[in-house]
């Protein structure tokens, strides 16, 4: 759908000013598109330049309008917006930059990220073994190994689950110690841990751009079927999920709040995995809030479990050593 929107915007704005074209393109990225009919005196076939209302760099929840003619709307035929095109002479396109959750499935890939592990390595033979397991992984772009500090850095789109499994196959103790983008976003990573007694899980958030966060999650102990999950306003766990407040909604969206993460599907063993992205999400705004899991896909009732979102180490922020005897972490002074 995004490709269709961009093509339409290029058509609408090719006669407009450069600033307007840039604004329209920025509005389409990560946004959804709806059409509202508007009757006007423009003769059929008139293709006037777009009249844009808004500002560049608008975040999720912003609204930008572009006035276009019937011809421009007609040329959207075959796109996902075709059904919304009515027989009016002109119309208004509304770009609603709503937050969007996208799960990586099939051939889709996650955004590129740098992930750091502390791995028990003693010699170049260990380094060769680690490289041999990681480099063939789909989505791995580069692997660097610092033997003196026992640090392995993996750059690419491969999910944490796949990288961790590959390191386990080496038979060496390994711990994830940092994750983030090559750019500096201040707080670039966060983690949530569910420690039972029934539901266990880990959720990781990593900032990959100013308006996009990568999310990876694994849960066990769920009942088979769909379970809603969301980022809630407060990190108050005095009454479990019931005291975490409403779903995080900083833009006061009438439709989907920014903190709504949709639903996870647990298999027959009670395990649910997720790897995807969320537009409009900034990790720095999540610290101290809570992530809640619901009994079903219905989020109108309180969740059945919740945990606080905590700041996680970014790249190069969490060097520590592993004791080779039992894998115990030894913090460096």
GIHUUR-V959855 format. One record per residue. SS is DSSP state (hx for helix, st for strand, lp for the rest). PSI is psi in degrees with one decimal (* if undefined). D_LAST is the distance of its C-alpha to the last C-alpha in Angstrom with 2 decimals. Layout:
ss:SS psi:PSI d_last:D_LAST
ss:SS psi:PSI d_last:D_LAST
This chain:
ss:lp psi:-38.1 d_last:51.49
ss:hx psi:-39.9 d_last:49.18
ss:hx psi:-42.6 d_last:51.05
ss:hx psi:-41.4 d_last:54.35
ss:hx psi:-44.5 d_last:53.13
ss:hx psi:-41.1 d_last:52.01
ss:hx psi:-40.9 d_last:55.38
ss:hx psi:-43.8 d_last:57.24
ss:hx psi:-38.8 d_last:55.29
ss:hx psi:-39.7 d_last:56.02
ss:hx psi:-45.5 d_last:59.68
ss:hx psi:-33.6 d_last:59.76
ss:hx psi:6.6 d_last:58.12
ss:lp psi:-18.4 d_last:59.40
ss:lp psi:-3.9 d_last:61.98
ss:lp psi:-176.5 d_last:59.64
ss:lp psi:157.8 d_last:57.46
ss:hx psi:-40.5 d_last:54.26
ss:hx psi:-40.1 d_last:52.20
ss:hx psi:-38.2 d_last:53.84
ss:hx psi:-44.7 d_last:53.19
ss:hx psi:-39.9 d_last:49.48
ss:hx psi:-43.2 d_last:49.41
ss:hx psi:-42.2 d_last:51.23
ss:hx psi:-40.6 d_last:48.96
ss:hx psi:-36.2 d_last:45.85
ss:hx psi:-33.9 d_last:47.50
ss:hx psi:-31.3 d_last:48.15
ss:lp psi:120.1 d_last:44.64
ss:lp psi:5.4 d_last:43.29
ss:lp psi:169.8 d_last:46.38
ss:st psi:163.0 d_last:49.40
ss:st psi:131.3 d_last:52.98
ss:st psi:156.6 d_last:55.99
ss:st psi:135.2 d_last:59.48
ss:st psi:125.7 d_last:61.69
ss:st psi:146.6 d_last:65.38
ss:st psi:122.1 d_last:66.82
ss:lp psi:132.3 d_last:70.49
ss:lp psi:172.7 d_last:71.22
ss:lp psi:0.7 d_last:74.17
ss:lp psi:135.4 d_last:72.79
ss:lp psi:149.0 d_last:75.27
ss:lp psi:140.6 d_last:74.26
ss:lp psi:-7.9 d_last:72.66
ss:lp psi:126.5 d_last:71.14
ss:lp psi:84.5 d_last:67.64
ss:lp psi:153.7 d_last:66.32
ss:lp psi:151.3 d_last:62.92
ss:lp psi:140.1 d_last:60.16
ss:st psi:102.4 d_last:59.68
ss:st psi:138.6 d_last:55.99
ss:st psi:121.1 d_last:54.65
ss:lp psi:-162.4 d_last:50.93
ss:lp psi:147.9 d_last:48.05
ss:lp psi:148.3 d_last:45.74
ss:lp psi:14.8 d_last:42.25
ss:lp psi:139.2 d_last:43.40
ss:lp psi:-173.0 d_last:40.96
ss:lp psi:138.3 d_last:41.68
ss:lp psi:-10.2 d_last:44.55
ss:lp psi:164.5 d_last:46.31
ss:st psi:127.1 d_last:49.96
ss:st psi:136.9 d_last:51.74
ss:st psi:148.2 d_last:55.49
ss:st psi:119.6 d_last:57.57
ss:st psi:126.8 d_last:61.38
ss:st psi:169.2 d_last:63.05
ss:st psi:174.6 d_last:66.52
ss:hx psi:-36.3 d_last:68.12
ss:hx psi:-43.9 d_last:68.09
ss:hx psi:-39.4 d_last:64.32
ss:hx psi:-39.4 d_last:64.01
ss:hx psi:-32.3 d_last:66.47
ss:lp psi:-3.0 d_last:64.45
ss:lp psi:1.8 d_last:61.61
ss:lp psi:137.4 d_last:63.86
ss:lp psi:-9.8 d_last:62.13
ss:lp psi:169.7 d_last:58.76
ss:lp psi:-11.3 d_last:57.15
ss:lp psi:3.1 d_last:58.63
ss:hx psi:-40.4 d_last:62.23
ss:hx psi:-22.4 d_last:63.27
ss:hx psi:-4.1 d_last:62.35
ss:lp psi:118.6 d_last:64.73
ss:lp psi:177.1 d_last:67.94
ss:lp psi:29.3 d_last:71.25
ss:lp psi:158.4 d_last:70.47
ss:lp psi:-38.4 d_last:71.13
ss:st psi:171.4 d_last:67.59
ss:st psi:175.8 d_last:64.34
ss:st psi:126.2 d_last:60.92
ss:st psi:129.2 d_last:57.80
ss:st psi:120.7 d_last:54.89
ss:st psi:105.3 d_last:51.41
ss:st psi:108.6 d_last:49.30
ss:lp psi:70.6 d_last:45.64
ss:lp psi:145.3 d_last:44.77
ss:lp psi:144.1 d_last:41.37
ss:lp psi:129.4 d_last:41.77
ss:st psi:130.6 d_last:39.95
ss:st psi:125.6 d_last:40.41
ss:st psi:133.6 d_last:39.66
ss:lp psi:114.2 d_last:39.29
ss:lp psi:156.9 d_last:42.08
ss:lp psi:-124.0 d_last:44.16
ss:lp psi:0.5 d_last:43.80
ss:lp psi:152.4 d_last:41.72
ss:lp psi:158.3 d_last:38.19
ss:lp psi:161.5 d_last:35.07
ss:lp psi:152.0 d_last:33.75
ss:lp psi:139.9 d_last:31.51
ss:st psi:152.6 d_last:27.77
ss:st psi:124.4 d_last:24.60
ss:st psi:132.5 d_last:22.69
ss:st psi:138.2 d_last:19.44
ss:st psi:146.5 d_last:18.81
ss:st psi:120.0 d_last:16.32
ss:st psi:135.0 d_last:18.92
ss:lp psi:101.7 d_last:19.07
ss:lp psi:140.2 d_last:20.75
ss:lp psi:-21.1 d_last:21.52
ss:lp psi:177.6 d_last:24.32
ss:hx psi:-24.8 d_last:26.56
ss:hx psi:-37.5 d_last:28.67
ss:hx psi:-43.0 d_last:25.94
ss:hx psi:-44.8 d_last:25.63
ss:hx psi:-40.2 d_last:29.42
ss:hx psi:-43.6 d_last:29.58
ss:hx psi:-47.2 d_last:27.15
ss:hx psi:-39.4 d_last:29.06
ss:hx psi:-28.5 d_last:32.30
ss:hx psi:-35.0 d_last:31.56
ss:hx psi:-43.3 d_last:30.10
ss:lp psi:-33.7 d_last:32.32
ss:lp psi:-10.0 d_last:35.61
ss:lp psi:138.3 d_last:34.50
ss:lp psi:130.5 d_last:36.65
ss:lp psi:-7.6 d_last:34.88
ss:st psi:120.3 d_last:32.18
ss:st psi:-39.6 d_last:32.51
ss:st psi:145.8 d_last:29.77
ss:st psi:124.2 d_last:27.07
ss:st psi:141.0 d_last:24.38
ss:st psi:127.1 d_last:22.17
ss:st psi:95.2 d_last:19.12
ss:lp psi:-39.4 d_last:19.30
ss:lp psi:-34.5 d_last:16.50
ss:lp psi:-1.5 d_last:13.92
ss:lp psi:39.7 d_last:16.26
ss:st psi:132.9 d_last:16.95
ss:st psi:127.2 d_last:20.53
ss:st psi:130.4 d_last:21.91
ss:st psi:120.4 d_last:25.34
ss:st psi:129.9 d_last:27.53
ss:st psi:-165.9 d_last:30.72
ss:lp psi:-2.0 d_last:32.62
ss:lp psi:137.2 d_last:32.03
ss:lp psi:156.0 d_last:30.93
ss:hx psi:-39.0 d_last:27.69
ss:hx psi:-43.3 d_last:29.95
ss:hx psi:-40.2 d_last:31.46
ss:hx psi:-44.9 d_last:28.27
ss:hx psi:-40.5 d_last:26.66
ss:hx psi:-39.4 d_last:29.95
ss:hx psi:-40.1 d_last:30.10
ss:hx psi:-35.0 d_last:26.66
ss:hx psi:-33.0 d_last:27.75
ss:lp psi:-18.7 d_last:30.80
ss:lp psi:-15.1 d_last:28.78
ss:lp psi:12.4 d_last:27.90
ss:lp psi:148.5 d_last:24.17
ss:lp psi:133.2 d_last:21.41
ss:st psi:138.9 d_last:20.40
ss:st psi:136.3 d_last:18.62
ss:st psi:124.4 d_last:19.21
ss:st psi:-10.7 d_last:16.02
ss:st psi:151.7 d_last:17.73
ss:st psi:141.1 d_last:21.26
ss:st psi:-179.8 d_last:23.21
ss:lp psi:162.6 d_last:25.76
ss:lp psi:-19.7 d_last:25.56
ss:lp psi:157.3 d_last:26.58
ss:lp psi:113.3 d_last:24.35
ss:lp psi:16.2 d_last:25.47
ss:lp psi:-101.6 d_last:22.69
ss:lp psi:109.2 d_last:22.14
ss:lp psi:-8.3 d_last:23.22
ss:st psi:149.8 d_last:22.54
ss:st psi:156.7 d_last:23.05
ss:st psi:148.7 d_last:23.37
ss:st psi:131.8 d_last:25.66
ss:st psi:124.3 d_last:25.61
ss:st psi:119.7 d_last:28.80
ss:st psi:26.5 d_last:28.26
ss:lp psi:-167.9 d_last:31.90
ss:lp psi:-26.6 d_last:33.86
ss:lp psi:-49.0 d_last:36.29
ss:lp psi:126.3 d_last:34.60
ss:st psi:146.5 d_last:31.33
ss:st psi:165.9 d_last:29.91
ss:st psi:133.3 d_last:27.32
ss:st psi:130.6 d_last:28.14
ss:st psi:133.9 d_last:26.18
ss:st psi:135.5 d_last:27.09
ss:st psi:131.0 d_last:26.29
ss:st psi:122.2 d_last:27.85
ss:st psi:-18.7 d_last:29.88
ss:st psi:174.3 d_last:32.02
ss:lp psi:-22.4 d_last:32.68
ss:lp psi:20.7 d_last:35.24
ss:st psi:131.0 d_last:34.18
ss:st psi:141.5 d_last:31.53
ss:st psi:134.4 d_last:31.12
ss:st psi:130.5 d_last:31.14
ss:st psi:133.6 d_last:30.59
ss:st psi:146.7 d_last:31.23
ss:st psi:129.2 d_last:31.99
ss:st psi:147.2 d_last:33.62
ss:st psi:161.0 d_last:35.21
ss:lp psi:8.7 d_last:37.46
ss:lp psi:158.3 d_last:39.67
ss:lp psi:146.7 d_last:43.45
ss:lp psi:140.1 d_last:45.11
ss:st psi:-167.8 d_last:46.13
ss:st psi:139.3 d_last:44.96
ss:st psi:120.8 d_last:42.27
ss:st psi:153.2 d_last:41.60
ss:st psi:147.5 d_last:38.06
ss:st psi:157.6 d_last:37.02
ss:st psi:120.4 d_last:34.41
ss:st psi:160.4 d_last:35.53
ss:lp psi:-40.6 d_last:35.27
ss:lp psi:151.5 d_last:33.30
ss:lp psi:27.4 d_last:30.32
ss:lp psi:112.8 d_last:32.23
ss:lp psi:19.4 d_last:32.44
ss:lp psi:-31.9 d_last:34.38
ss:lp psi:31.2 d_last:37.40
ss:hx psi:-145.1 d_last:35.72
ss:hx psi:-23.3 d_last:36.86
ss:hx psi:-22.9 d_last:39.75
ss:hx psi:13.7 d_last:37.66
ss:lp psi:1.2 d_last:35.85
ss:lp psi:-167.4 d_last:38.76
ss:lp psi:169.0 d_last:40.61
ss:st psi:133.7 d_last:39.44
ss:lp psi:121.2 d_last:37.34
ss:lp psi:68.1 d_last:40.01
ss:lp psi:-29.4 d_last:39.01
ss:lp psi:4.0 d_last:42.13
ss:lp psi:49.4 d_last:44.41
ss:lp psi:139.0 d_last:45.84
ss:lp psi:-21.0 d_last:49.11
ss:lp psi:-99.3 d_last:48.58
ss:lp psi:116.0 d_last:45.18
ss:lp psi:154.2 d_last:42.20
ss:lp psi:-35.3 d_last:39.08
ss:lp psi:-1.1 d_last:37.19
ss:st psi:116.9 d_last:39.86
ss:st psi:13.2 d_last:38.51
ss:st psi:-134.3 d_last:41.82
ss:st psi:143.8 d_last:42.02
ss:st psi:152.3 d_last:40.37
ss:st psi:115.5 d_last:42.66
ss:st psi:139.6 d_last:41.70
ss:lp psi:-171.7 d_last:43.43
ss:lp psi:-17.8 d_last:45.34
ss:lp psi:-3.7 d_last:42.21
ss:lp psi:12.0 d_last:40.61
ss:lp psi:138.5 d_last:38.08
ss:st psi:133.5 d_last:37.72
ss:st psi:148.1 d_last:35.81
ss:st psi:139.4 d_last:35.63
ss:st psi:118.9 d_last:34.53
ss:st psi:-161.2 d_last:35.80
ss:st psi:162.7 d_last:35.46
ss:st psi:122.2 d_last:36.38
ss:st psi:149.2 d_last:37.79
ss:lp psi:-3.7 d_last:37.13
ss:lp psi:128.3 d_last:33.86
ss:lp psi:121.4 d_last:30.84
ss:hx psi:-38.4 d_last:27.53
ss:hx psi:-24.7 d_last:26.45
ss:hx psi:-7.3 d_last:29.56
ss:lp psi:-19.9 d_last:28.73
ss:lp psi:128.8 d_last:25.51
ss:lp psi:-8.7 d_last:26.48
ss:lp psi:-173.6 d_last:29.82
ss:st psi:153.5 d_last:30.91
ss:st psi:127.6 d_last:32.19
ss:st psi:145.7 d_last:35.29
ss:st psi:139.2 d_last:37.25
ss:lp psi:157.5 d_last:41.01
ss:lp psi:-33.0 d_last:43.49
ss:lp psi:-168.3 d_last:45.62
ss:lp psi:-11.8 d_last:45.77
ss:lp psi:118.9 d_last:47.14
ss:lp psi:12.5 d_last:44.63
ss:lp psi:-12.1 d_last:47.19
ss:lp psi:165.0 d_last:46.06
ss:lp psi:150.9 d_last:42.68
ss:lp psi:169.4 d_last:40.16
ss:lp psi:-12.5 d_last:39.55
ss:st psi:150.9 d_last:35.73
ss:st psi:155.7 d_last:33.05
ss:st psi:153.3 d_last:29.28
ss:st psi:140.2 d_last:27.16
ss:lp psi:121.3 d_last:25.90
ss:st psi:152.4 d_last:22.17
ss:st psi:136.6 d_last:20.18
ss:lp psi:155.7 d_last:18.67
ss:lp psi:138.7 d_last:16.21
ss:lp psi:-171.1 d_last:18.16
ss:lp psi:129.4 d_last:18.10
ss:lp psi:12.1 d_last:14.98
ss:lp psi:-2.1 d_last:12.95
ss:lp psi:46.6 d_last:11.34
ss:lp psi:130.2 d_last:10.02
ss:st psi:164.0 d_last:9.11
ss:st psi:152.5 d_last:10.94
ss:st psi:132.4 d_last:14.11
ss:lp psi:122.2 d_last:15.37
ss:lp psi:-17.6 d_last:18.75
ss:lp psi:-40.9 d_last:20.58
ss:lp psi:5.9 d_last:20.52
ss:lp psi:7.3 d_last:18.43
ss:lp psi:139.0 d_last:15.88
ss:st psi:132.2 d_last:12.71
ss:st psi:113.4 d_last:9.47
ss:st psi:140.3 d_last:6.47
ss:lp psi:144.3 d_last:3.82
ss:lp psi:* d_last:0.00
